[in-house]
Amino acid sequence: MVPLSWYLALSAVLFTLGAVGVFLKRNIISMLLCLELMLNAANLAFIAFSSFFGQVEGQLFVFLVMTVAAAEAGVGLAIVIAVFRNRETLDVDESNLLKL
Amino acid sequence: MTFEQILFILFAGIVVGGAASVLLQRNPLYSAFSLITTFVGLACLYVTLKAQFLGVVQIVVYAGAIMMLFVFVIMLLNIRDEDTAVDPNRFLVYLTIPLGAILLGALLYVVTKVNLAQPTGDEGGTVERIGTNLLTKYLLPFEATSVLILMAVVGALHLAKREKE
């Protein structure tokens, strides 16, 4: 019998790794990958709670999160392609037109 | 230690190892492949949590569709090495370690307070149960998702299309 706190601790570790990655990485694609890591940490917490409460609602929510993640990846990568076409680089620090 | 706990530790090791590898790899292509490892480990964990359907969806949609999209885009663009290196002069790099430690500590502090026993006789997330709920009680969010996907398709096409000369 695995306690619920184990799953939640793993979810916390995953989320922290994703957040640290978003801070550390300069490449916009690597940042998007770390974003997916954070989304999956939330999914794991949802499914763990859903299983331990014996209700299916958490799993439905994960299903919707996955669809949103797919949409986010599609639009995000389209933006990456548009940025690369204009700037010839993926470094987020180079995309600074709005900077004062 | 029971068999389930050993399985959990094995899968958690795969998940955390993959996630750490995502951060440590400099080439985004290797990061993407490490992320696929993480997703496979997570799918195994979902199955141990009686969410069989989502375990399969995790592999098919996440490891299959979404990550392939990432890999295609990475291979489509010419990524130079200086784009991917971590800049040691950025102040964020030094802030990351304490901020990450604070975040992890706060989350673990909350998480260890949770104590809940798993109910017995629960059939878990079968396709039948999820499908019935999705198309009856939660029909509105389901339909809203289709509108969202349509918007994403139109937006992605518009953003990625070449400007007319």
Boltz contact constraints between the chains, C-beta under 6 A:
constraints:
  - contact:
      token1: [A, 2]
      token2: [B, 4]
      max_distance: 6.0
  - contact:
      token1: [A, 2]
      token2: [B, 5]
      max_distance: 6.0
  - contact:
      token1: [A, 2]
      token2: [B, 8]
      max_distance: 6.0
  - contact:
      token1: [A, 4]
      token2: [B, 114]
      max_distance: 6.0
  - contact:
      token1: [A, 4]
      token2: [B, 116]
      max_distance: 6.0
  - contact:
      token1: [A, 5]
      token2: [B, 111]
      max_distance: 6.0
  - contact:
      token1: [A, 5]
      token2: [B, 112]
      max_distance: 6.0
  - contact:
      token1: [A, 5]
      token2: [B, 114]
      max_distance: 6.0
  - contact:
      token1: [A, 8]
      token2: [B, 111]
      max_distance: 6.0
  - contact:
      token1: [A, 9]
      token2: [B, 108]
      max_distance: 6.0
  - contact:
      token1: [A, 9]
      token2: [B, 111]
      max_distance: 6.0
  - contact:
      token1: [A, 10]
      token2: [B, 12]
      max_distance: 6.0
  - contact:
      token1: [A, 12]
      token2: [B, 107]
      max_distance: 6.0
  - contact:
      token1: [A, 12]
      token2: [B, 108]
      max_distance: 6.0
  - contact:
      token1: [A, 12]
      token2: [B, 111]
      max_distance: 6.0
  - contact:
      token1: [A, 13]
      token2: [B, 16]
      max_distance: 6.0
  - contact:
      token1: [A, 14]
      token2: [B, 19]
      max_distance: 6.0
  - contact:
      token1: [A, 16]
      token2: [B, 100]
      max_distance: 6.0
  - contact:
      token1: [A, 16]
      token2: [B, 103]
      max_distance: 6.0
  - contact:
      token1: [A, 16]
      token2: [B, 104]
      max_distance: 6.0
  - contact:
      token1: [A, 17]
      token2: [B, 19]
      max_distance: 6.0
  - contact:
      token1: [A, 20]
      token2: [B, 96]
      max_distance: 6.0
  - contact:
      token1: [A, 20]
      token2: [B, 100]
      max_distance: 6.0
  - contact:
      token1: [A, 21]
      token2: [B, 23]
      max_distance: 6.0
  - contact:
      token1: [A, 23]
      token2: [B, 92]
      max_distance: 6.0
  - contact:
      token1: [A, 23]
      token2: [B, 96]
      max_distance: 6.0
  - contact:
      token1: [A, 24]
      token2: [B, 86]
      max_distance: 6.0
  - contact:
      token1: [A, 24]
      token2: [B, 96]
      max_distance: 6.0
  - contact:
      token1: [A, 27]
      token2: [B, 28]
      max_distance: 6.0
  - contact:
      token1: [A, 27]
      token2: [B, 83]
      max_distance: 6.0
  - contact:
      token1: [A, 27]
      token2: [B, 84]
      max_distance: 6.0
  - contact:
      token1: [A, 29]
      token2: [B, 28]
      max_distance: 6.0
  - contact:
      token1: [A, 29]
      token2: [B, 74]
      max_distance: 6.0
  - contact:
      token1: [A, 30]
      token2: [B, 28]
      max_distance: 6.0
  - contact:
      token1: [A, 30]
      token2: [B, 31]
      max_distance: 6.0
  - contact:
      token1: [A, 33]
      token2: [B, 22]
      max_distance: 6.0
  - contact:
      token1: [A, 33]
      token2: [B, 31]
      max_distance: 6.0
  - contact:
      token1: [A, 33]
      token2: [B, 35]
      max_distance: 6.0
  - contact:
      token1: [A, 37]
      token2: [B, 19]
      max_distance: 6.0
  - contact:
      token1: [A, 40]
      token2: [B, 42]
      max_distance: 6.0
  - contact:
      token1: [A, 47]
      token2: [B, 46]
      max_distance: 6.0
  - contact:
      token1: [A, 47]
      token2: [B, 49]
      max_distance: 6.0
  - contact:
      token1: [A, 47]
      token2: [B, 51]
      max_distance: 6.0
  - contact:
      token1: [A, 51]
      token2: [B, 49]
      max_distance: 6.0
  - contact:
      token1: [A, 51]
      token2: [B, 50]
      max_distance: 6.0
  - contact:
      token1: [A, 52]
      token2: [B, 116]
      max_distance: 6.0
  - contact:
      token1: [A, 52]
      token2: [B, 118]
      max_distance: 6.0
  - contact:
      token1: [A, 54]
      token2: [B, 119]
      max_distance: 6.0
  - contact:
      token1: [A, 54]
      token2: [B, 122]
      max_distance: 6.0
  - contact:
      token1: [A, 56]
      token2: [B, 129]
      max_distance: 6.0
  - contact:
      token1: [A, 56]
      token2: [B, 133]
      max_distance: 6.0
  - contact:
      token1: [A, 59]
      token2: [B, 51]
      max_distance: 6.0
  - contact:
      token1: [A, 59]
      token2: [B, 54]
      max_distance: 6.0
  - contact:
      token1: [A, 59]
      token2: [B, 125]
      max_distance: 6.0
  - contact:
      token1: [A, 60]
      token2: [B, 133]
      max_distance: 6.0
  - contact:
      token1: [A, 60]
      token2: [B, 134]
      max_distance: 6.0
  - contact:
      token1: [A, 60]
      token2: [B, 138]
      max_distance: 6.0
  - contact:
      token1: [A, 62]
      token2: [B, 54]
      max_distance: 6.0
  - contact:
      token1: [A, 64]
      token2: [B, 141]
      max_distance: 6.0
  - contact:
      token1: [A, 64]
      token2: [B, 145]
      max_distance: 6.0
  - contact:
      token1: [A, 66]
      token2: [B, 61]
      max_distance: 6.0
  - contact:
      token1: [A, 67]
      token2: [B, 145]
      max_distance: 6.0
  - contact:
      token1: [A, 70]
      token2: [B, 66]
      max_distance: 6.0
  - contact:
      token1: [A, 71]
      token2: [B, 148]
      max_distance: 6.0
  - contact:
      token1: [A, 71]
      token2: [B, 149]
      max_distance: 6.0
  - contact:
      token1: [A, 71]
      token2: [B, 152]
      max_distance: 6.0
  - contact:
      token1: [A, 73]
      token2: [B, 66]
      max_distance: 6.0
  - contact:
      token1: [A, 73]
      token2: [B, 69]
      max_distance: 6.0
  - contact:
      token1: [A, 74]
      token2: [B, 152]
      max_distance: 6.0
  - contact:
      token1: [A, 74]
      token2: [B, 156]
      max_distance: 6.0
  - contact:
      token1: [A, 75]
      token2: [B, 152]
      max_distance: 6.0
  - contact:
      token1: [A, 75]
      token2: [B, 155]
      max_distance: 6.0
  - contact:
      token1: [A, 75]
      token2: [B, 156]
      max_distance: 6.0
  - contact:
      token1: [A, 77]
      token2: [B, 73]
      max_distance: 6.0
  - contact:
      token1: [A, 78]
      token2: [B, 156]
      max_distance: 6.0
  - contact:
      token1: [A, 78]
      token2: [B, 159]
      max_distance: 6.0
  - contact:
      token1: [A, 78]
      token2: [B, 160]
      max_distance: 6.0
  - contact:
      token1: [A, 79]
      token2: [B, 159]
      max_distance: 6.0
  - contact:
      token1: [A, 81]
      token2: [B, 160]
      max_distance: 6.0
  - contact:
      token1: [A, 82]
      token2: [B, 159]
      max_distance: 6.0
  - contact:
      token1: [A, 84]
      token2: [B, 77]
      max_distance: 6.0
  - contact:
      token1: [A, 89]
      token2: [B, 83]
      max_distance: 6.0
  - contact:
      token1: [A, 90]
      token2: [B, 83]
      max_distance: 6.0
  - contact:
      token1: [A, 91]
      token2: [B, 83]
      max_distance: 6.0
